């Protein structure tokens, strides 16, 4: 058995699980924010969709990293470790990005302000996954 294939599967699987959890949390927050708007007879801002969709990108980063691991000639145990740890980092990034997105949706629905500053915080959480992808690809050569 090639232990490197565990890393190939793990990076996409863990990143995807984090994205699913983050999307669920962000989606719940966005739906709740829209409900607040409807109860106040205010228009529900469609722009909140940006917050709700943010955690999806970690799955893309997991896919890119998966391809890098699969095509790498590195030691199989390095490939396995890279996949497990990179996938976990990307998954946690997506999970907590979902929590930030839910809070951002709630805040924006209440105030109608802060879209850009909220997006910066969500982007900072995203950066963890991007750095993980890039640095993992660098380690694999």
C-alpha positions, -999 to +999 in steps of 0.1 A: +000+000+000+012+035-008+007+056+023+009+087+001-026+079-012-040+085+023-027+121+020-043+125-014-077+115+000-073+132+034-065+167+021-097+169-001-118+150+024-109+172+054-110+204+035-144+194+021-158+185+055-147+219+069-163+236+039-195+218+044-196+227+081-186+263+075-212+266+047-239+252+070-230+277+098-227+306+074-260+297+057-278+295+090-265+329+100-275+344+066-310+329+067-314+342+103-303+377+091-327+377+062-355+366+087-347+397+108-351+419+077-384+403+068-398+408+103-388+445+102-403+449+067-368+457+054-355+444+021-333+414+027-298+422+013-288+397-014-252+407-008-252+385+023-248+356-002-211+366-004-208+358+033-227+326+031-206+312+002-172+321+016-163+287+031-166+269-002-132+279-015-113+257+009-126+227-010-110+242-041-077+246-022-080+210-010-085+199-046-055+218-059-033+205-030-047+170-036-034+171-072+000+184-060+003+155-035-008+130-061+018+142-086+046+145-061+075+121-059+081+129-022+083+102+004+049+085+009+049+093+046+055+130+039+027+129+014+004+113+040+013+138+067+010+167+043-025+156+032-037+150+068-024+182+083-030+205+053-066+191+050-072+197+087-059+233+085-080+240+055-110+224+072-106+245+103-102+276+082-135+269+065-153+261+098-142+293+115-148+313+083-184+300+085-187+313+120-173+347+111-196+348+081-226+341+102-217+369+126-211+392+096-245+385+081-262+392+114-243+425+119-249+437+084-286+429+085-290+449+117-269+479+107-266+479+069-230+488+075-196+472+077-197+449+047-161+457+037-146+454+072-165+422+078-152+408+045-116+416+056-120+394+086-135+366+065-106+371+041-080+368+069-095+334+078-093+324+042-056+333+041-048+305+065-061+280+039-042+298+010-010+298+029-014+261+039-020+252+002+011+272-010+034+260+018+023+224+014+030+225-023+064+240-015+073+213+010+064+186-016+087+202-042 
